[in-house]
Amino acid sequence: MPVHQSALDLLEIMAVSAGDRLGPYELLTPIGSGGMGEVWKARDTRLGRAVAIKILNAHSERLQMEAHAIAALNHPHICTLHDVGRTTW
């Protein structure tokens, strides 16, 4: 994918709908969307649990650094990070 492609173009390429699967996660219903991407209620088909999936418009090194920082946190008022990655749609 060309680096110069706009975030809007990326979002159109990554358009998803209920029932789609991202690896082991089955998308159920959209929760919300904003400038960074969309959040979906999903089901982890491996463990049979409800999860939230955030689909970003673009992937960056900053996201990887933030994911590592969040994964190190353990607090009842902070969501647990279970997975991070890239996918081609």
OpenMM code with the backbone's topology and positions (N, CA, C; nanometers):
from openmm import Vec3, app, unit

residues = "MET PRO VAL HIS GLN SER ALA LEU ASP LEU LEU GLU ILE MET ALA VAL SER ALA GLY ASP ARG LEU GLY PRO TYR GLU LEU LEU THR PRO ILE GLY SER GLY GLY MET GLY GLU VAL TRP LYS ALA ARG ASP THR ARG LEU GLY ARG ALA VAL ALA ILE LYS ILE LEU ASN ALA HIS SER GLU ARG LEU GLN MET GLU ALA HIS ALA ILE ALA ALA LEU ASN HIS PRO HIS ILE CYS THR LEU HIS ASP VAL GLY ARG THR THR TRP".split()
positions = [
    Vec3(0.0852, -0.1171, 0.0000),
    Vec3(0.0000, 0.0000, 0.0000),
    Vec3(0.0898, 0.1234, 0.0000),
    Vec3(0.0664, 0.2179, -0.0887),
    Vec3(0.1516, 0.3364, -0.0949),
    Vec3(0.1464, 0.4171, 0.0340),
    Vec3(0.2596, 0.4715, 0.0737),
    Vec3(0.2681, 0.5510, 0.1963),
    Vec3(0.1859, 0.6779, 0.1844),
    Vec3(0.1742, 0.7337, 0.0654),
    Vec3(0.1051, 0.8615, 0.0468),
    Vec3(-0.0471, 0.8487, 0.0475),
    Vec3(-0.1012, 0.7294, 0.0584),
    Vec3(-0.2456, 0.7108, 0.0570),
    Vec3(-0.3077, 0.7741, 0.1808),
    Vec3(-0.4206, 0.8412, 0.1627),
    Vec3(-0.4824, 0.9137, 0.2741),
    Vec3(-0.5488, 0.8196, 0.3736),
    Vec3(-0.5699, 0.8686, 0.4951),
    Vec3(-0.6364, 0.7898, 0.5989),
    Vec3(-0.7782, 0.7532, 0.5565),
    Vec3(-0.8449, 0.8418, 0.4832),
    Vec3(-0.9804, 0.8129, 0.4364),
    Vec3(-0.9793, 0.6941, 0.3415),
    Vec3(-0.8818, 0.6896, 0.2497),
    Vec3(-0.8694, 0.5758, 0.1596),
    Vec3(-0.8443, 0.4478, 0.2377),
    Vec3(-0.7595, 0.4544, 0.3398),
    Vec3(-0.7320, 0.3368, 0.4219),
    Vec3(-0.8583, 0.2886, 0.4908),
    Vec3(-0.9393, 0.3813, 0.5412),
    Vec3(-1.0623, 0.3437, 0.6095),
    Vec3(-1.1576, 0.2744, 0.5129),
    Vec3(-1.1647, 0.3236, 0.3884),
    Vec3(-1.2508, 0.2601, 0.2899),
    Vec3(-1.2032, 0.1183, 0.2593),
    Vec3(-1.0722, 0.0977, 0.2505),
    Vec3(-1.0175, -0.0349, 0.2248),
    Vec3(-1.0483, -0.1275, 0.3413),
    Vec3(-1.0417, -0.0761, 0.4638),
    Vec3(-1.0606, -0.1569, 0.5835),
    Vec3(-1.2070, -0.1632, 0.6276),
    Vec3(-1.3011, -0.1255, 0.5422),
    Vec3(-1.4420, -0.1286, 0.5807),
    Vec3(-1.4802, -0.2702, 0.6226),
    Vec3(-1.5421, -0.2815, 0.7380),
    Vec3(-1.5819, -0.4109, 0.7921),
    Vec3(-1.7308, -0.4082, 0.8225),
    Vec3(-1.7883, -0.5255, 0.8417),
    Vec3(-1.9292, -0.5330, 0.8782),
    Vec3(-1.9502, -0.6485, 0.9755),
    Vec3(-2.0655, -0.6486, 1.0400),
    Vec3(-2.0975, -0.7534, 1.1373),
    Vec3(-2.0830, -0.8902, 1.0722),
    Vec3(-2.0213, -0.9818, 1.1444),
    Vec3(-1.9983, -1.1164, 1.0935),
    Vec3(-1.8594, -1.1373, 1.0360),
    Vec3(-1.7914, -1.0269, 1.0004),
    Vec3(-1.6540, -1.0382, 0.9501),
    Vec3(-1.5637, -1.0903, 1.0607),
    Vec3(-1.4532, -1.1535, 1.0209),
    Vec3(-1.3570, -1.2049, 1.1185),
    Vec3(-1.2224, -1.1400, 1.0964),
    Vec3(-1.1598, -1.1032, 1.2063),
    Vec3(-1.0220, -1.0554, 1.2077),
    Vec3(-0.9453, -1.1564, 1.2910),
    Vec3(-0.8809, -1.2493, 1.2255),
    Vec3(-0.8162, -1.3582, 1.2979),
    Vec3(-0.9215, -1.4350, 1.3742),
    Vec3(-0.9015, -1.4556, 1.5034),
    Vec3(-0.9985, -1.5320, 1.5821),
    Vec3(-1.1168, -1.4492, 1.6326),
    Vec3(-1.1233, -1.3214, 1.5964),
    Vec3(-1.2271, -1.2333, 1.6494),
    Vec3(-1.3392, -1.2150, 1.5478),
    Vec3(-1.4628, -1.2434, 1.5902),
    Vec3(-1.5800, -1.2239, 1.5060),
    Vec3(-1.6455, -1.0916, 1.5438),
    Vec3(-1.6569, -0.9998, 1.4474),
    Vec3(-1.7173, -0.8694, 1.4735),
    Vec3(-1.8682, -0.8848, 1.4882),
    Vec3(-1.9235, -0.8247, 1.5937),
    Vec3(-2.0664, -0.8372, 1.6216),
    Vec3(-2.1421, -0.7086, 1.5908),
    Vec3(-2.1139, -0.6008, 1.6640),
    Vec3(-2.1841, -0.4739, 1.6440),
    Vec3(-2.0879, -0.3575, 1.6635),
    Vec3(-2.1074, -0.2503, 1.5855),
    Vec3(-2.0226, -0.1327, 1.6062),
    Vec3(-2.0600, -0.0636, 1.7371),
    Vec3(-1.9572, -0.0176, 1.8089),
    Vec3(-1.9784, 0.0554, 1.9343),
    Vec3(-1.9673, 0.2051, 1.9101),
    Vec3(-1.8710, 0.2455, 1.8279),
    Vec3(-1.8517, 0.3869, 1.7996),
    Vec3(-1.7412, 0.4073, 1.6981),
    Vec3(-1.7284, 0.5318, 1.6519),
    Vec3(-1.6225, 0.5647, 1.5565),
    Vec3(-1.5818, 0.7099, 1.5754),
    Vec3(-1.4623, 0.7398, 1.5276),
    Vec3(-1.4095, 0.8750, 1.5386),
    Vec3(-1.2960, 0.8948, 1.4414),
    Vec3(-1.2169, 0.9957, 1.4658),
    Vec3(-1.1087, 1.0306, 1.3755),
    Vec3(-1.0001, 0.9260, 1.3633),
    Vec3(-0.9817, 0.8434, 1.4673),
    Vec3(-0.8757, 0.7418, 1.4636),
    Vec3(-0.9222, 0.6086, 1.4064),
    Vec3(-1.0529, 0.5825, 1.4043),
    Vec3(-1.1014, 0.4544, 1.3536),
    Vec3(-1.2342, 0.4162, 1.4148),
    Vec3(-1.2590, 0.2851, 1.4248),
    Vec3(-1.3852, 0.2319, 1.4744),
    Vec3(-1.3604, 0.1357, 1.5902),
    Vec3(-1.4601, 0.1256, 1.6797),
    Vec3(-1.4561, 0.0273, 1.7879),
    Vec3(-1.5771, -0.0648, 1.7701),
    Vec3(-1.5517, -0.1954, 1.7779),
    Vec3(-1.6552, -0.2966, 1.7594),
    Vec3(-1.6646, -0.3882, 1.8800),
    Vec3(-1.7859, -0.4289, 1.9146),
    Vec3(-1.8043, -0.5402, 2.0073),
    Vec3(-1.7782, -0.6651, 1.9248),
    Vec3(-1.6975, -0.7553, 1.9785),
    Vec3(-1.6608, -0.8761, 1.9050),
    Vec3(-1.6576, -0.9950, 1.9998),
    Vec3(-1.6403, -1.1124, 1.9422),
    Vec3(-1.6307, -1.2355, 2.0210),
    Vec3(-1.4993, -1.3036, 1.9883),
    Vec3(-1.4248, -1.3359, 2.0921),
    Vec3(-1.3018, -1.4133, 2.0770),
    Vec3(-1.3453, -1.5582, 2.0600),
    Vec3(-1.3333, -1.6116, 1.9385),
    Vec3(-1.3829, -1.7464, 1.9105),
    Vec3(-1.2984, -1.8544, 1.9765),
    Vec3(-1.1768, -1.8213, 2.0153),
    Vec3(-1.0913, -1.9199, 2.0824),
    Vec3(-1.1344, -1.9421, 2.2262),
    Vec3(-1.1706, -1.8328, 2.2932),
    Vec3(-1.2002, -1.8406, 2.4359),
    Vec3(-1.3467, -1.8154, 2.4690),
    Vec3(-1.4278, -1.7819, 2.3677),
    Vec3(-1.5705, -1.7620, 2.3882),
    Vec3(-1.6048, -1.6441, 2.4764),
    Vec3(-1.5268, -1.5378, 2.4684),
    Vec3(-1.5546, -1.4214, 2.5531),
    Vec3(-1.5774, -1.2968, 2.4677),
    Vec3(-1.6495, -1.2020, 2.5270),
    Vec3(-1.6746, -1.0748, 2.4595),
    Vec3(-1.5511, -0.9865, 2.4716),
    Vec3(-1.5174, -0.9184, 2.3624),
    Vec3(-1.4033, -0.8273, 2.3598),
    Vec3(-1.4421, -0.7030, 2.2808),
    Vec3(-1.3624, -0.5993, 2.2942),
    Vec3(-1.3764, -0.4801, 2.2108),
    Vec3(-1.2578, -0.4783, 2.1154),
    Vec3(-1.2842, -0.4519, 1.9886),
    Vec3(-1.1807, -0.4450, 1.8857),
    Vec3(-1.1761, -0.3016, 1.8341),
    Vec3(-1.0586, -0.2412, 1.8372),
    Vec3(-1.0406, -0.1072, 1.7824),
    Vec3(-0.9670, -0.1211, 1.6497),
    Vec3(-1.0306, -0.0764, 1.5427),
    Vec3(-0.9721, -0.0824, 1.4092),
    Vec3(-0.9277, 0.0585, 1.3732),
    Vec3(-0.7975, 0.0786, 1.3669),
    Vec3(-0.7421, 0.2109, 1.3405),
    Vec3(-0.7317, 0.2379, 1.1917),
    Vec3(-0.7383, 0.3662, 1.1560),
    Vec3(-0.7240, 0.4057, 1.0165),
    Vec3(-0.5840, 0.3781, 0.9643),
    Vec3(-0.4842, 0.3871, 1.0494),
    Vec3(-0.3456, 0.3641, 1.0080),
    Vec3(-0.2688, 0.3033, 1.1246),
    Vec3(-0.1688, 0.2237, 1.0938),
    Vec3(-0.0862, 0.1580, 1.1952),
    Vec3(0.0464, 0.2327, 1.2036),
    Vec3(0.0975, 0.2473, 1.3238),
    Vec3(0.2223, 0.3221, 1.3374),
    Vec3(0.3095, 0.2629, 1.4466),
    Vec3(0.4343, 0.3040, 1.4472),
    Vec3(0.5260, 0.2642, 1.5537),
    Vec3(0.4753, 0.3148, 1.6886),
    Vec3(0.4113, 0.4315, 1.6872),
    Vec3(0.3582, 0.4867, 1.8116),
    Vec3(0.2552, 0.3918, 1.8725),
    Vec3(0.1718, 0.3332, 1.7888),
    Vec3(0.0726, 0.2377, 1.8371),
    Vec3(0.1413, 0.1197, 1.9048),
    Vec3(0.2474, 0.0685, 1.8464),
    Vec3(0.3204, -0.0436, 1.9052),
    Vec3(0.3753, -0.0062, 2.0428),
    Vec3(0.4323, 0.1136, 2.0540),
    Vec3(0.4870, 0.1584, 2.1824),
    Vec3(0.3763, 0.1726, 2.2865),
    Vec3(0.2619, 0.2296, 2.2463),
    Vec3(0.1498, 0.2454, 2.3386),
    Vec3(0.0953, 0.1092, 2.3813),
    Vec3(0.0897, 0.0151, 2.2888),
    Vec3(0.0402, -0.1187, 2.3211),
    Vec3(0.1287, -0.1855, 2.4258),
    Vec3(0.2598, -0.1721, 2.4113),
    Vec3(0.3515, -0.2297, 2.5099),
    Vec3(0.3328, -0.1651, 2.6472),
    Vec3(0.3128, -0.0342, 2.6493),
    Vec3(0.2930, 0.0363, 2.7762),
    Vec3(0.1619, -0.0065, 2.8423),
    Vec3(0.0548, -0.0154, 2.7645),
    Vec3(-0.0758, -0.0542, 2.8187),
    Vec3(-0.0736, -0.1985, 2.8680),
    Vec3(-0.0070, -0.2858, 2.7936),
    Vec3(-0.0015, -0.4274, 2.8318),
    Vec3(0.0674, -0.4474, 2.9664),
    Vec3(0.1531, -0.3547, 3.0041),
    Vec3(0.2247, -0.3660, 3.1314),
    Vec3(0.1397, -0.3207, 3.2503),
    Vec3(0.0243, -0.2579, 3.2235),
    Vec3(-0.0608, -0.2068, 3.3307),
    Vec3(-0.1584, -0.3132, 3.3794),
    Vec3(-0.1869, -0.3114, 3.5076),
    Vec3(-0.2833, -0.4034, 3.5661),
    Vec3(-0.3612, -0.3281, 3.6736),
    Vec3(-0.4835, -0.2872, 3.6394),
    Vec3(-0.5662, -0.2083, 3.7304),
    Vec3(-0.7127, -0.2343, 3.6962),
    Vec3(-0.8010, -0.2421, 3.7954),
    Vec3(-0.9416, -0.2720, 3.7672),
    Vec3(-1.0128, -0.1654, 3.6839),
    Vec3(-0.9592, -0.0451, 3.6750),
    Vec3(-1.0231, 0.0614, 3.5977),
    Vec3(-0.9555, 0.0859, 3.4631),
    Vec3(-0.8667, -0.0043, 3.4231),
    Vec3(-0.7998, 0.0049, 3.2933),
    Vec3(-0.8298, -0.1227, 3.2160),
    Vec3(-0.8737, -0.1075, 3.0910),
    Vec3(-0.9013, -0.2243, 3.0066),
    Vec3(-0.7746, -0.3062, 2.9871),
    Vec3(-0.7912, -0.4366, 2.9800),
    Vec3(-0.6789, -0.5265, 2.9551),
    Vec3(-0.6559, -0.5385, 2.8054),
    Vec3(-0.5324, -0.5274, 2.7631),
    Vec3(-0.4968, -0.5435, 2.6223),
    Vec3(-0.4603, -0.6893, 2.5996),
    Vec3(-0.5318, -0.7558, 2.5072),
    Vec3(-0.5077, -0.8972, 2.4804),
    Vec3(-0.4299, -0.9203, 2.3520),
    Vec3(-0.4369, -0.8282, 2.2565),
    Vec3(-0.3770, -0.8532, 2.1260),
    Vec3(-0.3546, -0.7212, 2.0539),
    Vec3(-0.2567, -0.7182, 1.9671),
    Vec3(-0.2317, -0.6043, 1.8797),
    Vec3(-0.1691, -0.6594, 1.7525),
    Vec3(-0.2010, -0.6004, 1.6392),
    Vec3(-0.1421, -0.6510, 1.5155),
    Vec3(-0.1932, -0.5790, 1.3933),
    Vec3(-0.1439, -0.6236, 1.2803),
    Vec3(-0.1830, -0.5684, 1.1509),
    Vec3(-0.2556, -0.6753, 1.0719),
    Vec3(-0.3403, -0.6304, 0.9824),
    Vec3(-0.4065, -0.7230, 0.8917),
    Vec3(-0.4205, -0.6572, 0.7560),
    Vec3(-0.4182, -0.7360, 0.6523),
    Vec3(-0.4501, -0.6850, 0.5187),
    Vec3(-0.5920, -0.7277, 0.4902),
    Vec3(-0.6711, -0.6371, 0.4473),
    Vec3(-0.8135, -0.6636, 0.4302),
    Vec3(-0.8461, -0.6804, 0.2864),
] * unit.nanometer
topology = app.Topology()
chain = topology.addChain("A")
for resn in residues:
    res = topology.addResidue(resn, chain)
    for name in ("N", "CA", "C"):
        topology.addAtom(name, app.Element.getBySymbol(name[0]), res)
